Amino acid sequence: MLLLVLTSCSTINFTTPQPIDQSDLKSIPSTFTGHWGDSFNRFEIRSNGFLYTESYESAYPKNELDSGVNYFIHNNLLYILKEGEFQTGQAFRNAPDTLFGLGKSITAHWLTPDFTVRKIDPHHLLINRKTEHGWWEVYLLERGNHHYTNIRMLNEDDVNQIRQLNTSLADVHFNRSGSHGYTYLGEASWTTRDIKQFVDLGLFTDTLYSLSSEQWIAPKH
């Protein structure tokens, strides 16, 4: 697997981007940029943002297909009838009992006033992403040796630990629903020194993306 993707119904948000003593970078430093990939996925950190491409297959059992009625093949592309209309043609592979449509989904986050990065130290950046509610999510981008890279985020235990530290953090809203779900909105005025302390304490516990050195794709010259 190229990525370890965390799925959670819990969210941590803040009223302003962090840290407050740093300005938004105009571009992502070259020491953090690069390409990682395997046979299905590709993750790129560019100077102007992040690009994640995921390949997937859609299975169509042949015993449910009727040529010319709910599918056809033209110019080596597979067209499938859905909701009364043939979908855009897609590449495919032919297995004995199944046709597999081959597709890609692309997720991009480019640097804008609503998606920014701020420098913490030579090995860490803090990503700030504005949500549809006007709140901010923060992510730690960590670059290790040999192109090893993590993107991590805070969880509830981290917030509880931060509350015990001598940092600026006021609860604006905190709500728990069920045994695991919670939403948190805090007002923070953290400095670069505060974020470094959090990193030293092992906070930003939850991993969103883990990019290993084995999947590093060397640039072409």
Secondary structure, 3 states (H helix, E strand, C coil): CCCCCCCCCCEEEECCCCCCCCCCCCCCCCCCCEEEECCCEEEEEECCEEEEEEEEEEEEEHHHCCECCCEEEECCEEEEEECCEECCCECEEECCCEEEEEEEEEEEEECECCEEEEEEECCEEEEEEECCCCCEEEEEEEECHHHCEEEEECCHHHHHHHHCCCCCEEEEEEEEECCCEEEEEEEECCCHHHHHHHHHCCCCCEEEEEECHHHEECCCC
